[in-house]
Amino acid sequence: MRDTAIRNTHPTVVSINAEIDATDAQGQPVVLDEAKIAAEITRLQAAHAATQYRRDRVYPPIGDQLDDLFRQGAFSPEMAAQLQAVKTAHPKGR
């Protein structure tokens, strides 16, 4: 995360060495502002924590969900007929 914070706060950086040294496009050292980096790390950590719930929800692929609904008879007869027509025209393993 520190490397991302360095790049976000020091736009001229093109290379980071062990997350302590950085250089620009000409290979010249870039002086790192530790206060800016620390603040950016805090911001990045907060953004990451704010999306934890979304990352924790691991649903099956939508295709599997829809196929299960079809197999369970959850669709209207019209939709089920349309889906069955596609399944018949393009069977798996073909």
N, C-alpha and C positions, 0 to 999 in steps of 0.2 A: 504494500500500500504506500510505503514511503516513496518508492520510485514514481508512482502516479502523482503523488503530492508534489514531488520535485518538478516533474514535467508540467503540472498544472500551474505552478507558481513561478516557474522560470522558463518561459517559452523559448529561449535560445538554446536550451540544453538539448543535445542530440545523443549524448552518451553518459551513462552513469556507471561508476565503478564502485561496487560493493556498497551502494547506497550512501556513500560518504563523500565521494568526489564526482564532479560532473564537468563535462567539457562541451564547448559549442561546436559549430560546423567547421571551424578552422582549427580545432584541436586545442583551443585555449581554455584554461580553467574558468569555470563559472563560480563566482562566490555565492554560496548558498545562504539564504536568509532563513535561519532555523525557526524563527518566530512565525514566518509565513508558512513554512512547511508544517509546523506543529498545528497551526490553525486549520490548514487544509486537511491534514490527517483526521482531525476531529470532525470536520465537515464530512469527509468521506465515510468515516465510521458511522456517523449519524444517518447518512443516506443509506448505507448498507443495512443498518439495524431497522430502518423504517420499511424496508422491503423484505424483511425476514419472513413474515407471514406468507407473502406471495411465493417465496422460494420453498417454503415448507409444504405447500399444497402440491402434491404430486398426483395428478389425476391420470387415469389411463388415456391413451390417445383418443381423440374425438371419433375416429373411425371405429375403434373398438366399442366405444359407448353407443354409437348409432347402430352398429351391427347387433349389439345385445338388445337394444330396444326393438329392433326389427324382429329378432328371434323370439322375443317375449310377447309379441303382438301388440306393442304399445302404439303403433301408428294407425292412422285411419285406414280403412280398406283401400281408398284411392291411392294413398301414399305407399302402402304395402304392395299394391299391384305394380306401381311404377318401379319400386326397388326390386321386386322379384323379376321384372322384365329385364332390368340391367344385369342382375345376378345370372339369369338364364342365358342372356346373350354373351356374357363374359364370365364364364365359370373360373374359379381359382385353379391354378395349376396349368393354365392354358398358354 
